[in-house]
Amino acid sequence: MSHFRFEIVADYLPLLLRGLGYTVMISALSIMLGALLGLAVGFGRMSGQLLWRAPAKAYIHFFRGTPLLVQILIVHFGLIPLILGTTNPIAAAITALSMNSAAYMAEIYRAGIQSIDKGQSEAASSLGLSRSQTMRFVILPQALRRMIPAFGNEFIVLIKDSSLATVIAAPELMYWTNAMKNQYMRVWEPYLTAALIYLILTYSMNKLLIYLEKRQGAAS
């Protein structure tokens, strides 16, 4: 530590920033796709019909019960070549992270929706709203406000989990961190720099979420 070489960090800084851009892009797309897929899985999980509930439960159990690293490798070497004819590390990373995040999102949706008092649905029905209108205009808006902290935690976890995409050579932050380590045969400079960048990223996201929570609290 007494001989921390700042010059090699400076040399790699443009590549690290490029990797940071990919990390943010992969994380942002994954959380958006995961939120959409998670909503569908969450509704399936709450469905009264076994035909929808059973596959949704199986999906959640699989993606929560197997390592994310294994899921990334299956998607990279199996699913993406099956769809595209060849593999692509960026597409594989986004797909795997989205599918993994959807399993956790589904449970967040379920908990958020079930936390709304049943009297709200009964009141909406008495006003003549259909089930879908009740869900869209009454239940979901209230539930989404309660889900913000859980969504935020999931996004922060996903940012950190995106570092696993380095095993399939996705050019995100950890990919260039490992490249720096291999080129200079140094440990402290690359990994401490990566840790600092991840810390700044997740801390900024946490502050943004706190702001959104306060704003939603003031609005309600």
C-alpha positions in Angstrom: 0.0 0.0 0.0 3.0 2.3 0.6 3.8 2.1 -3.1 0.4 2.7 -4.5 1.0 3.6 -8.2 -1.4 6.3 -9.1 0.1 6.5 -12.6 -1.3 3.1 -13.7 -4.7 4.1 -12.5 -4.4 7.3 -14.6 -3.4 5.2 -17.6 -6.4 3.0 -17.3 -8.9 5.7 -16.3 -10.4 6.1 -19.8 -10.9 2.4 -20.1 -12.4 2.1 -16.6 -14.8 5.0 -17.4 -15.8 3.2 -20.6 -16.4 0.1 -18.5 -18.4 2.1 -16.0 -20.6 3.3 -18.9 -21.3 -0.4 -19.9 -21.9 -1.2 -16.2 -24.6 1.5 -15.9 -26.1 0.6 -19.3 -26.3 -3.1 -18.5 -27.7 -2.4 -15.0 -30.3 0.1 -16.2 -31.6 -2.1 -19.1 -31.6 -5.1 -16.8 -33.6 -3.4 -14.1 -36.2 -2.1 -16.7 -36.6 -5.4 -18.4 -36.6 -7.2 -15.1 -39.3 -4.9 -13.8 -41.5 -5.7 -16.8 -40.9 -9.4 -16.7 -41.2 -9.4 -12.9 -44.7 -7.8 -13.2 -45.9 -10.6 -15.4 -44.4 -13.3 -13.2 -45.8 -11.6 -10.1 -49.3 -11.6 -11.5 -48.8 -15.2 -12.5 -47.7 -15.9 -8.9 -50.8 -14.4 -7.5 -53.2 -15.9 -10.1 -55.9 -18.2 -8.8 -55.4 -20.5 -11.8 -52.8 -23.2 -11.4 -51.9 -23.0 -15.1 -50.4 -19.5 -14.5 -49.4 -19.9 -10.8 -47.3 -23.1 -11.2 -44.9 -21.8 -13.9 -44.5 -18.5 -12.1 -43.6 -20.2 -8.9 -41.2 -22.5 -10.7 -39.5 -19.5 -12.4 -39.1 -17.7 -9.1 -37.7 -20.8 -7.4 -35.2 -21.5 -10.2 -33.8 -18.1 -10.5 -33.6 -17.5 -6.7 -32.3 -21.0 -6.0 -29.4 -21.1 -8.5 -26.2 -19.0 -8.6 -26.3 -16.0 -10.8 -22.9 -17.0 -12.2 -24.4 -20.3 -13.5 -27.4 -18.5 -15.0 -25.0 -16.1 -16.8 -23.0 -19.0 -18.3 -26.2 -20.9 -19.3 -27.6 -17.8 -21.1 -24.2 -16.9 -22.7 -23.3 -20.4 -24.0 -26.8 -21.8 -24.4 -29.7 -19.3 -24.7 -28.2 -16.5 -26.7 -26.6 -18.7 -29.4 -29.9 -20.5 -29.7 -31.7 -17.3 -30.4 -29.1 -15.2 -32.3 -27.0 -18.1 -33.8 -23.9 -16.7 -32.0 -23.2 -15.5 -28.6 -22.9 -11.8 -27.5 -21.6 -11.0 -24.0 -23.5 -7.7 -23.6 -26.8 -9.3 -24.7 -26.1 -12.3 -22.5 -25.3 -10.2 -19.5 -28.5 -8.1 -19.9 -30.7 -11.2 -20.5 -29.3 -13.1 -17.5 -29.5 -10.2 -15.1 -33.0 -9.3 -16.3 -34.3 -12.8 -15.8 -32.6 -13.1 -12.4 -33.9 -9.7 -11.3 -37.5 -10.5 -12.5 -37.7 -13.4 -10.0 -37.0 -10.9 -7.1 -39.1 -8.2 -8.7 -42.1 -10.6 -8.9 -41.9 -11.1 -5.1 -41.6 -7.4 -4.6 -44.7 -6.8 -6.7 -46.6 -9.6 -4.9 -45.7 -8.2 -1.4 -46.5 -4.6 -2.5 -49.9 -5.5 -4.0 -50.9 -7.8 -1.1 -50.0 -5.0 1.4 -52.9 -2.8 0.0 -56.0 -3.2 2.2 -58.8 -5.3 0.5 -61.2 -2.6 1.3 -59.7 -0.6 -1.5 -60.7 -3.3 -4.0 -64.2 -3.6 -2.6 -64.6 0.2 -2.7 -63.4 0.3 -6.3 -65.8 -2.5 -7.2 -68.7 -0.7 -5.6 -67.9 2.3 -7.9 -68.2 0.0 -10.9 -64.6 -0.5 -11.8 -63.5 -3.8 -13.3 -60.8 -5.9 -11.9 -58.2 -4.6 -14.4 -59.3 -1.0 -13.8 -59.1 -1.5 -10.0 -55.6 -2.9 -10.3 -54.4 -0.2 -12.8 -55.9 2.9 -11.2 -56.3 2.0 -7.5 -54.0 -0.8 -6.3 -50.8 -0.4 -8.4 -50.3 3.3 -7.9 -50.5 2.8 -4.1 -48.4 -0.4 -4.1 -45.7 1.1 -6.4 -45.1 3.9 -3.8 -44.5 1.2 -1.2 -42.2 -0.7 -3.5 -39.7 2.1 -4.1 -37.3 1.1 -1.3 -37.3 -2.5 -2.4 -36.8 -1.6 -6.0 -33.9 0.6 -4.9 -32.3 -2.2 -3.0 -32.7 -4.5 -6.0 -31.1 -2.0 -8.4 -28.1 -1.5 -6.1 -27.7 -5.3 -5.8 -28.0 -5.6 -9.6 -25.3 -3.0 -10.1 -22.9 -5.0 -8.0 -24.0 -8.3 -9.6 -23.2 -6.9 -13.0 -19.5 -7.4 -12.2 -20.1 -11.2 -12.7 -20.5 -10.4 -16.4 -16.7 -10.2 -16.6 -16.5 -14.0 -16.8 -18.1 -13.9 -20.3 -15.9 -11.0 -21.3 -18.6 -8.3 -21.2 -16.5 -5.1 -21.3 -17.9 -3.6 -18.1 -16.0 -2.2 -15.2 -14.6 -5.4 -13.7 -13.4 -6.5 -17.2 -11.1 -3.5 -17.4 -10.2 -3.9 -13.8 -8.9 -7.4 -14.4 -7.2 -6.2 -17.6 -5.3 -3.6 -15.5 -4.4 -6.3 -12.9 -3.1 -8.7 -15.6 -1.1 -6.1 -17.5 0.7 -4.6 -14.4 0.6 -7.7 -12.2 -0.7 -5.4 -9.4 -3.6 -6.0 -7.0 -4.2 -2.9 -4.9 -4.5 -0.3 -7.7 -7.1 -2.1 -9.9 -9.3 -3.5 -7.2 -9.3 -0.5 -4.8 -10.1 1.7 -7.8 -13.0 -0.5 -8.8 -14.3 -0.7 -5.3 -14.2 3.1 -5.0 -16.1 3.5 -8.3 -18.7 1.0 -7.3 -19.1 2.7 -3.9 -19.6 6.1 -5.5 -22.1 4.6 -7.9 -24.2 2.8 -5.3 -24.0 5.7 -2.8 -25.3 8.1 -5.5 -28.1 5.7 -6.3 -28.9 5.4 -2.6 -29.1 9.1 -2.2 -31.4 9.4 -5.3 -33.7 6.8 -3.9 -33.9 8.5 -0.5 -34.8 11.7 -2.4 -37.5 9.9 -4.4 -38.9 8.3 -1.2 -39.2 11.7 0.5 -40.8 13.2 -2.6 -43.3 10.4 -2.8 -44.0 10.8 0.9 -44.6 14.5 0.5 -46.8 14.0 -2.5 -49.0 11.4 -0.7 
